[in-house]
Amino acid sequence: MNTKKMILVTGSTGTFGSALLNNIQEKQLNNKAVSLDDFDWNKPQTFEKALEGIEKVFLISPPNFADFDRKVIPFIEEAKKAGVKFILLSTLFGTDKNSEGTFGKTEKIVVESGIKHTIIRPNFIFQNFINYDIEAIKSGSIYLPTKDSKTSYIDVNDVANASAIILENPEKHFNKAYTLTGSEALSHKVFAEIFSDVLGKEVVNIAPSNEEYKNTLISYNLPQDLVDFMGSLYAGIEADFFTSTTNDYELITGTKPTTAKEFIELNRSVFID
């Protein structure tokens, strides 16, 4: 008889979800992570099968879903029917200050569902430099519309580590919300200096206007809704919305989060052309 507690990891092919799956496997937790290729937020008919035998859910809000809160409603109803005991919801840094946004509404839906839950709100992740800025960095620049504003980036593997710990012993974290950040807030000018030092070549910080940045994304044939979303996020950085740091990661894990220099050193080969 299989006594393993089943976890559904939504977004399992994305940066967050895949890191969490790896972390669960590395920790050899008494859980089985489930990811289904046929799970589709746009097809509520896939929810029932995905939730069969599931006790815990890692629920992540895809940033390109402007109406994610509406998509979550039938999922939560199906989770109740399936007997889900716990939901770990990942939204975004600052969601608690924007209750009328899609992520704020999503949090409200989960909180009011009656299912035990924990919410994590990660800040920007270091992996964005790999996912979105790798070619610019290889060419010797950081091209982001943030001027001298600072951000308390966190490593996605740290987010995954904290998430796995919460999923292992959720009762310690019931009905709590954590804001996950790195231990320091840095400007992209400072990031350029760290990249230069670690990579052994000059990396300069180029700070275009938000409009210039969005036009650049459009030239790469990115969809307009994603371009607008990225533009709004970086406008938030320029407005110093993402500068604060917390010790929530350390409270959960008992360890310090990865620093910018440690991340770049660990991924040095990725950034070398």
C-alpha positions in Angstrom: 0.0 0.0 0.0 1.3 3.4 -0.9 1.4 5.5 2.2 3.1 8.5 0.7 1.3 11.8 0.9 0.6 13.2 -2.5 1.5 16.7 -3.5 0.3 18.4 -6.6 2.9 20.9 -7.8 1.3 23.3 -10.3 3.6 25.1 -12.7 6.0 22.2 -12.4 7.7 23.0 -15.7 8.4 26.6 -14.7 11.3 28.0 -12.8 9.6 27.8 -9.4 7.8 24.5 -9.8 10.8 22.6 -11.3 13.1 23.9 -8.5 10.6 22.7 -5.9 10.3 19.3 -7.5 14.1 19.0 -7.4 14.2 20.1 -3.8 11.6 17.6 -2.7 13.5 14.8 -4.4 16.8 16.0 -2.9 15.4 16.1 0.6 13.9 12.6 0.1 10.7 13.7 1.9 8.0 11.2 2.6 6.0 12.7 -0.2 5.4 12.1 -3.9 5.3 15.2 -6.1 2.8 15.0 -8.9 3.0 16.9 -12.1 0.6 16.2 -15.0 1.2 17.3 -18.5 -2.5 17.5 -19.2 -3.2 19.9 -16.3 -4.4 23.2 -17.8 -5.6 26.3 -16.0 -7.7 27.1 -19.1 -9.5 23.8 -18.9 -11.3 23.3 -15.5 -12.2 19.8 -16.7 -8.6 18.8 -16.0 -8.7 19.7 -12.3 -10.6 16.7 -11.0 -8.0 14.2 -12.4 -5.1 16.3 -11.2 -6.4 16.4 -7.7 -7.1 12.7 -7.3 -5.5 11.4 -4.1 -3.9 14.8 -3.4 -3.4 16.0 0.2 -1.3 19.1 -0.4 -1.1 21.6 -3.2 1.7 24.0 -4.2 -0.3 26.7 -6.0 1.6 29.3 -8.0 0.1 32.3 -9.8 1.4 32.5 -13.4 2.4 36.2 -13.9 0.9 36.3 -17.4 -2.6 35.4 -16.1 -4.4 38.8 -15.5 -7.5 36.8 -14.5 -5.9 34.1 -12.4 -8.2 34.8 -9.5 -11.1 33.7 -11.6 -9.3 30.6 -12.8 -8.6 29.6 -9.2 -12.2 29.6 -8.0 -13.2 26.3 -9.8 -9.8 24.8 -8.8 -10.4 25.5 -5.1 -13.9 24.1 -5.3 -12.5 20.9 -6.9 -9.8 20.8 -4.2 -12.4 20.8 -1.5 -14.3 17.9 -3.1 -11.0 16.0 -3.4 -10.3 16.4 0.3 -7.1 18.6 0.0 -5.8 19.4 3.4 -3.3 22.1 2.7 -2.4 24.7 0.1 0.9 26.5 -0.2 0.2 29.5 -2.4 3.0 31.5 -4.0 2.1 35.0 -5.2 4.4 38.0 -5.4 6.3 40.4 -3.2 4.0 43.2 -2.1 0.7 41.4 -2.9 -0.5 42.3 0.6 -0.4 45.9 -0.4 -2.6 45.4 -3.5 -5.6 43.5 -2.4 -7.6 44.4 -5.5 -5.0 43.0 -7.9 -5.3 39.5 -9.4 -2.8 38.0 -6.9 -4.4 39.8 -3.9 -7.8 38.4 -5.0 -6.3 35.0 -5.4 -4.9 35.1 -1.8 -8.4 36.1 -0.5 -10.0 33.2 -2.3 -7.5 30.7 -0.7 -7.8 32.3 2.7 -11.5 32.1 2.6 -11.6 28.6 1.2 -11.6 26.9 4.6 -8.5 24.9 3.6 -5.5 25.2 5.8 -2.9 27.3 3.9 0.3 29.2 3.9 1.2 32.1 1.6 4.7 32.9 0.3 5.4 36.2 -1.5 8.9 36.0 -3.1 10.7 39.0 -4.5 12.4 39.1 -7.9 14.6 36.0 -8.3 18.2 35.9 -9.4 17.3 33.5 -12.1 15.7 36.3 -14.0 19.2 37.3 -15.1 19.5 33.8 -16.7 15.9 33.6 -18.0 15.7 37.1 -19.5 19.0 38.9 -19.5 21.6 36.3 -20.3 22.4 37.5 -23.8 22.9 41.1 -22.7 25.1 40.0 -19.8 27.2 37.9 -22.2 27.6 40.9 -24.4 28.7 43.0 -21.4 25.7 44.9 -20.1 22.6 44.8 -17.9 19.8 46.4 -19.8 16.9 47.2 -17.4 14.9 50.3 -16.7 15.6 50.8 -13.0 18.1 53.6 -12.7 19.7 53.5 -9.3 16.8 51.8 -7.5 17.5 48.7 -5.4 15.8 45.2 -5.2 16.2 42.5 -2.6 16.5 39.6 -5.1 16.2 36.0 -3.8 17.4 32.7 -5.3 14.6 30.5 -6.6 16.3 27.5 -5.0 16.0 29.3 -1.7 12.3 29.8 -2.4 12.0 26.1 -3.3 13.9 25.1 -0.1 11.5 27.2 2.1 8.5 25.7 0.2 9.7 22.1 0.7 10.2 22.7 4.4 6.7 24.2 4.7 5.2 21.3 2.8 7.0 18.8 5.0 5.6 20.2 8.2 2.7 22.5 7.2 1.1 22.6 10.6 4.0 24.8 11.8 3.0 27.4 9.2 -0.8 27.2 9.1 -2.5 30.5 8.1 0.8 32.4 7.9 2.2 34.6 5.2 5.9 35.0 4.5 7.7 37.6 2.3 10.8 36.0 0.9 13.7 38.2 0.0 17.5 38.1 0.0 19.4 39.6 2.8 20.5 42.7 0.8 18.9 45.1 -1.6 21.2 46.0 -4.5 21.0 48.3 -7.5 21.6 46.9 -11.0 24.7 49.2 -11.1 26.1 47.1 -8.1 25.0 43.9 -9.8 27.1 45.0 -12.9 30.1 45.5 -10.6 29.7 42.0 -9.1 29.2 40.4 -12.5 32.4 42.2 -13.7 34.4 41.0 -10.7 33.2 37.4 -10.9 33.2 37.0 -14.7 36.5 38.8 -15.1 35.2 41.1 -17.8 33.5 44.4 -17.8 29.7 44.4 -17.4 28.1 47.9 -17.5 24.7 48.9 -16.3 22.5 50.5 -19.0 19.3 52.0 -17.7 16.9 52.7 -20.6 13.6 54.4 -20.0 10.6 52.1 -19.3 9.2 52.8 -22.8 12.5 52.1 -24.5 12.7 48.8 -22.6 9.2 47.8 -23.6 9.9 48.6 -27.2 13.0 46.4 -27.0 10.8 43.5 -25.7 8.3 44.1 -28.5 11.2 43.9 -31.0 11.8 40.4 -29.7 8.2 39.5 -30.6 7.1 39.0 -27.0 3.3 39.2 -26.4 2.0 42.6 -25.5 0.4 41.5 -22.2 3.8 40.1 -21.1 5.6 43.3 -22.2 3.1 45.4 -20.2 3.5 43.2 -17.2 7.3 43.4 -17.3 7.1 47.1 -17.8 4.9 47.5 -14.7 7.2 45.4 -12.6 10.3 47.4 -13.5 8.3 50.6 -12.9 7.8 49.2 -9.4 11.5 48.8 -9.0 12.2 52.3 -10.1 9.7 53.5 -7.6 11.6 51.6 -4.8 8.7 49.2 -4.2 11.0 46.1 -4.0 13.7 47.4 -1.7 12.8 46.0 1.7 14.3 42.9 3.2 12.9 40.4 5.7 14.3 37.5 7.7 11.3 35.2 6.8 13.5 32.9 4.8 15.8 32.4 7.8 12.8 32.0 10.1 11.6 29.1 8.0 14.9 27.4 7.2 17.3 28.4 9.9 19.8 29.5 7.2 20.8 32.6 5.4 19.6 33.2 1.8 22.0 33.1 -1.1 23.8 36.3 -1.8 24.1 37.9 -5.3 27.8 37.1 -5.4 27.3 33.5 -4.4 24.6 33.1 -7.1 26.8 34.6 -9.8 29.8 32.5 -8.7 27.7 29.4 -8.8 26.4 30.1 -12.3 29.6 31.7 -13.7 29.8 29.3 -16.6 26.3 30.2 -17.7 27.2 33.8 -18.1 30.5 33.3 -19.9 30.1 33.4 -23.7 
